[in-house]
Amino acid sequence: MKLFVAAVALLVALAHAAPQGQPDAKIVSQNSDINPDGSFNYAFETDNGIKVEDQGTIKLVKVPKTDETGRSLGEEEIPVAVQTGSFQYTAPDGQVYTVRYIADENGFQPQADHLPVAPTP
């Protein structure tokens, strides 16, 4: 009986956690290409206005090389994944937002008119 009550409680919790009033979006176009060298690109668009484009490559970046004591041993090259792309969506208020980005050895760097910009020193 305890198991039945727990199962019903879980189902009720899941039903309340599910998005309400949002229709399922259908994919209206998509493409992707994955290459043996690790590079790739993909894009898709849904019938509710979501658009995504992304490209990725691997590049070699020089970084400081140190031994276990922290002593400098020069530089070494390491592979780093680099992704560039954009996504677009319509907010609940009807405004269309577009975010462009690059993600590389410097982290995720989004750019968009609606994002705040850090003050320059």
N, C-alpha and C positions, 0 to 999 in steps of 0.2 A: 504494500500500500504506500509506503514512504517513497519507493521508486516511482510509482505512478504520479504522486503529487509533485515530486521533483521534476519529472518529465513535463508535466503540464505547466509548471512554473517556468521552465526553460522555454517552452513554446510561446508562452505569453510574453516573456521578455524579448524573445527574438521578433515577434510580431510588432512590438512597440518600438524596437530599434530599427526596423526596416524603414527606408525612406518612404514618405507618404506623399501622394499626389504627383510624383515624378514619373512620367511615362518612360518606358524603355527606349533608348536611342538605337536607331538602326544605322549600321555602317553603309554609307552610300558609295565610298571609294576607298581603296587601300592598295598599297604596293610596298614591297620590301625587296632588298637585295643584300645578301651576305656574301662577302668575298673571302677566299682562302687566307688573305693577308690580315684578316681581322677587321677590315673596314666594312661598313654597312651603311645603309640608309633605309628609312621607312617613312611612310606618310599614310594618314587616314583622315577621313572626314565623315561626320555623322549627320543624320538628318535634322538634328537640333542645333547645328551650327558649330560644333566642336571641330577644330582642325588642328592636326599635329604633324610636324615635320621634324625629322632628326637624322643627323649624319654622324658617323663616328669613324675615327682612325686611331692608329697607334703611332706615336712619335717618340723618338729618343731624346731624353733630356739629360744634360750634364748636372750632376749633383756632387757635393763634397763627399769624399770617401774618408772614413776614419777607422782606426783600429778600436779594439775593445776598451782602451784607456781614453779614447777621445782624441788621440793624436792624429793630425791631418795626414792623409796619405795621397793627397791630390784629388782628382775627380774621377768619376765613373759615369757611364751612360746607363740609364734605366728606361724601360719602356713605360710610357704614360698613355692612358686612354684619353682621347679628346673628343668631346661631343659638342656639336652646335645644332641649334634648331629653334623651333618656336611652337607655341600652342596658342589657340584662340578659343574663347568661349563666351557665351552670353550669360551675364549675371541675372539674378532674379528681377532686377529693376529694368532689364532690357538693354543695358549698356553692354557693348561688345568690347572685351578686353583681349589684348594680344601681348604676349610675353616672348621676347627673344632671349636666347641664352647661349653661353659657352660654359662648358665644364672641362677643366683641364688641371694641370698641376697647381693652379692657383685657386681651385675650388669651383663651386657653382656661382656663376655671375649672370644673374638675370637683368634684363633691361626692359622697361616699359614706362609709358607716360604716367601710369597710375601708381607706380612704386615710389616710395620715398627715396631720396638721394641723401647720402651722408654729407655733412658739411665738409668743405675742404679746409685743411689746417692753415 
